[in-house]
Amino acid sequence: GAHLDVPFEIVDRRKVHAGGKPHGPYAVTVTVTTPGFSRTVNRSFDAPGVYALKTEIPNWRARGHVTIRISDESKLFAEDSYGVSFHMRFYRVLKWILVVPFMLMTTALVQMTQEGNALPTFATQFR
């Protein structure tokens, strides 16, 4: 796809201000960076909770980072980051994830059968 939904949760366990007002607004910045690509999305939220921001992603294969920065009204910052890999043809990767283990097990079984160390079966147990 052309977009990525980045979910996050704003947690603020401090006592609320007089009158029940939270410590917001919370300024949130989500940045996607890869070599040759950088997109930033900014938004403000009034209260703690679970949210998601939609950001653009590159339309070529790349590895990069998604960084989430949150600050409150008193400029207390929290930041988290994680690595991502963008694949335009993910089915090619999926194909190898499925085929390689099958080929390795088939090769191992053929090799064990040729050496006489076949896996036990009902036919070999009653001889």
KOLMARBA-947276 format. One record per residue (C-alpha): residue number from 1; residue in three letters; chain; x negated, z negated, y negated. Coordinates in Angstrom, 1 decimal. Each point is the difference from the previous one (the first is absolute). Layout:
REM residues N
(NUM,ALA,A,(X,Z,Y))
...
***
This chain:
REM residues 127
(1,GLY,A,(0.0,0.0,0.0))
(2,ALA,A,(-0.9,0.1,-3.6))
(3,HIS,A,(0.8,-3.7,-0.7))
(4,LEU,A,(-0.8,-3.4,1.4))
(5,ASP,A,(2.2,-3.0,-0.4))
(6,VAL,A,(-2.2,-3.1,-0.5))
(7,PRO,A,(1.9,-3.2,0.9))
(8,PHE,A,(-1.1,-3.4,-1.4))
(9,GLU,A,(1.3,-3.4,-0.7))
(10,ILE,A,(-0.4,-2.1,-3.1))
(11,VAL,A,(-0.3,-3.7,0.9))
(12,ASP,A,(0.0,-2.6,-2.7))
(13,ARG,A,(0.4,-3.6,1.2))
(14,ARG,A,(-0.7,-1.6,-3.3))
(15,LYS,A,(2.7,-2.1,-1.7))
(16,VAL,A,(2.2,2.2,-2.2))
(17,HIS,A,(0.1,-0.5,-3.7))
(18,ALA,A,(2.6,-2.2,-1.7))
(19,GLY,A,(3.3,1.8,0.2))
(20,GLY,A,(-0.7,1.6,3.4))
(21,LYS,A,(-2.0,2.9,-1.3))
(22,PRO,A,(-2.7,1.4,2.4))
(23,HIS,A,(-3.6,0.6,-1.0))
(24,GLY,A,(0.6,3.7,-0.4))
(25,PRO,A,(-0.1,2.7,-1.0))
(26,TYR,A,(-2.3,1.0,2.8))
(27,ALA,A,(-2.1,3.2,-0.7))
(28,VAL,A,(-0.7,1.9,3.1))
(29,THR,A,(-2.5,2.9,0.3))
(30,VAL,A,(-0.3,2.0,3.2))
(31,THR,A,(-3.0,2.4,0.2))
(32,VAL,A,(-0.8,2.6,2.7))
(33,THR,A,(-3.6,1.2,-0.1))
(34,THR,A,(-1.8,2.5,2.2))
(35,PRO,A,(-2.9,2.3,-0.8))
(36,GLY,A,(1.3,2.4,-2.6))
(37,PHE,A,(3.4,-1.7,-0.4))
(38,SER,A,(1.3,-3.0,-1.8))
(39,ARG,A,(3.6,-0.9,-0.9))
(40,THR,A,(1.3,-3.2,-1.6))
(41,VAL,A,(3.5,-1.3,-0.3))
(42,ASN,A,(0.9,-2.9,-2.3))
(43,ARG,A,(3.2,-2.0,0.0))
(44,SER,A,(1.2,-3.4,-1.2))
(45,PHE,A,(2.3,-2.4,1.9))
(46,ASP,A,(1.8,-3.0,-1.4))
(47,ALA,A,(0.1,-2.3,3.1))
(48,PRO,A,(-1.9,-0.6,3.3))
(49,GLY,A,(1.3,2.0,3.0))
(50,VAL,A,(-0.6,2.9,2.3))
(51,TYR,A,(-0.5,3.4,-1.7))
(52,ALA,A,(-1.4,3.5,0.7))
(53,LEU,A,(-1.5,2.6,-2.3))
(54,LYS,A,(-0.2,3.7,0.8))
(55,THR,A,(-3.3,1.7,-0.8))
(56,GLU,A,(-1.4,3.5,0.6))
(57,ILE,A,(-2.6,0.7,2.7))
(58,PRO,A,(-2.4,2.8,0.5))
(59,ASN,A,(1.1,3.1,1.9))
(60,TRP,A,(-3.2,0.4,1.9))
(61,ARG,A,(-1.8,-2.1,2.6))
(62,ALA,A,(-1.7,-2.9,-1.7))
(63,ARG,A,(-0.8,-3.7,0.4))
(64,GLY,A,(0.5,-2.4,-2.8))
(65,HIS,A,(1.3,-3.3,-1.2))
(66,VAL,A,(3.3,-1.3,-1.2))
(67,THR,A,(-0.4,-2.9,-2.5))
(68,ILE,A,(2.7,-2.2,-1.3))
(69,ARG,A,(-0.5,-2.2,-3.1))
(70,ILE,A,(2.5,-2.5,-1.2))
(71,SER,A,(-0.2,-2.2,-3.1))
(72,ASP,A,(2.5,-2.4,-1.6))
(73,GLU,A,(0.7,-0.9,-3.6))
(74,SER,A,(-3.0,-2.3,-0.2))
(75,LYS,A,(-2.3,2.8,1.4))
(76,LEU,A,(-0.6,-1.6,3.4))
(77,PHE,A,(-1.1,2.9,2.2))
(78,ALA,A,(0.3,0.6,3.7))
(79,GLU,A,(-1.4,3.1,1.7))
(80,ASP,A,(0.1,1.5,3.5))
(81,SER,A,(-1.3,3.2,1.4))
(82,TYR,A,(0.1,1.8,3.3))
(83,GLY,A,(-1.5,3.2,1.4))
(84,VAL,A,(2.1,3.0,0.9))
(85,SER,A,(-0.5,3.4,1.5))
(86,PHE,A,(2.2,2.9,-1.0))
(87,HIS,A,(0.5,2.8,2.6))
(88,MET,A,(1.9,3.2,-0.7))
(89,ARG,A,(0.0,0.9,3.7))
(90,PHE,A,(0.5,-3.4,1.6))
(91,TYR,A,(1.2,1.7,3.3))
(92,ARG,A,(-3.5,1.1,0.7))
(93,VAL,A,(-1.3,-3.5,-0.1))
(94,LEU,A,(3.0,-1.2,2.1))
(95,LYS,A,(-0.7,2.7,2.6))
(96,TRP,A,(-3.5,-1.2,0.5))
(97,ILE,A,(1.1,-3.6,0.2))
(98,LEU,A,(2.3,0.9,2.9))
(99,VAL,A,(-2.3,2.6,1.7))
(100,VAL,A,(-3.3,-1.8,0.1))
(101,PRO,A,(1.0,-3.1,2.0))
(102,PHE,A,(1.9,2.2,2.5))
(103,MET,A,(-3.1,2.2,0.5))
(104,LEU,A,(-2.3,-3.0,0.4))
(105,MET,A,(2.2,-1.6,2.6))
(106,THR,A,(0.5,3.3,1.9))
(107,THR,A,(-3.8,0.5,0.0))
(108,ALA,A,(-0.6,-3.6,1.3))
(109,LEU,A,(2.6,0.4,2.8))
(110,VAL,A,(-1.5,3.3,1.1))
(111,GLN,A,(-3.5,-1.4,0.0))
(112,MET,A,(1.1,-3.1,2.0))
(113,THR,A,(1.8,2.1,2.6))
(114,GLN,A,(-3.1,2.2,0.5))
(115,GLU,A,(-2.1,-3.1,0.6))
(116,GLY,A,(2.5,-1.4,2.5))
(117,ASN,A,(1.0,-2.9,-2.3))
(118,ALA,A,(3.6,1.2,-0.5))
(119,LEU,A,(2.6,-2.4,-1.2))
(120,PRO,A,(1.8,-1.8,2.8))
(121,THR,A,(3.3,1.5,1.1))
(122,PHE,A,(2.6,-0.7,2.7))
(123,ALA,A,(-1.5,2.8,2.1))
(124,THR,A,(-3.6,-1.5,-0.1))
(125,GLN,A,(1.1,-3.6,0.6))
(126,PHE,A,(1.5,0.6,3.5))
(127,ARG,A,(-2.8,2.0,1.6))
***
